[in-house]
Amino acid sequence: MNVTRRYKVVNKFKYGGEILQPGDDFHPAGGRWDSNLIANPKLIEVIETIDGGDEFSALTVRELRGKLKDAGLPVYGNKAQLIERLVQGV
């Protein structure tokens, strides 16, 4: 199961001499500074896509947890983890 992460700019900020605008793709170079940026939901939106989880990606977290509960699976975690658990059935 592969998880692909993309990063979208939420609010305008300067990065590497460039001004990033809302909606721009953010391509981190790596390092602690980038980790802090990615962890800040006011600046960056993290979009996780799971291969094989397309039928679940449109569901809300509440709906995903309901499906997990019905299947007798754990209901904790973020949306990507919930989808992964449903896809794997584990």
N, C-alpha and C positions, 0 to 999 in steps of 0.2 A: 504494500500500500504506500503510494507516494503522496506526500503533502507538498504542494507548491505554494510558496508565499510570494505575494506581490505587495507592494507598498504604494499607497496613494497619499498625496499631500492634502491635508485638510485645511490648514491655514498657511498663508504666505510666510516664508522664512528664507534666510540666506544660507546657502550651503556651498562650500568650495568656490566662493567668488561668484556664484550664480544665484539669482532670485527664483525660488520655486513658488509656483502659484497653485491654488487649490485645484485639484483634479489632475495635476501633473503626476507622472510616475516618479517614484523615488528609488534610486539605485544606490544603496549604501556601499561605501568603500570598505567597511569593516572597522573594528575597533570599538573602544568604550564609548566614544562620542556618538557613534551611530546607534549603539545599543540604547543609549539614553533617549535619542530621538525617536526610535521605533517604539519605545515603551511609553511615549507621551501621546495619548489619543487626541490631544488638542492640535498636534502637528501632523501625525501620520496615522493613516488607517491601514491596518494589516488585513489583507484579504487572503484567506487560506482556501485552497481548492484541493479536494481529495479525489484521486483517480478512482472511478467506480462509484462515487457518491453523488452523481448528478441528480438522481431522483429525490435526494434528501436535501440538497442545497437550498431549495426554495422554501423549505419549512422553517418555522421559527424555532428557537431553542425550546420553548414550551412544548411545541408539537413534537420535536425530536425526543424530549424527555418522556412524553406520553407514550410514544412508540417503544422506547427502551423499557419503560415500566411494564407495558403490556407483554413484552418479550422476556421479562424477568431479568433484565440486564441492569448494571449500575447506571445511575442517572447523573453522576457528577462530571464536571469538566466543561471546557469551552465547546463552541459549536463544532469545530473541526474534530475534536475528540469524540463527541457524541455521534457524528456522522461516521467516523471511522469504526466505532463500536457497532453501529447498526450494519454497516457494510460487512464487517467481519463476522458479526453474529456472536461475538465473544463478550 
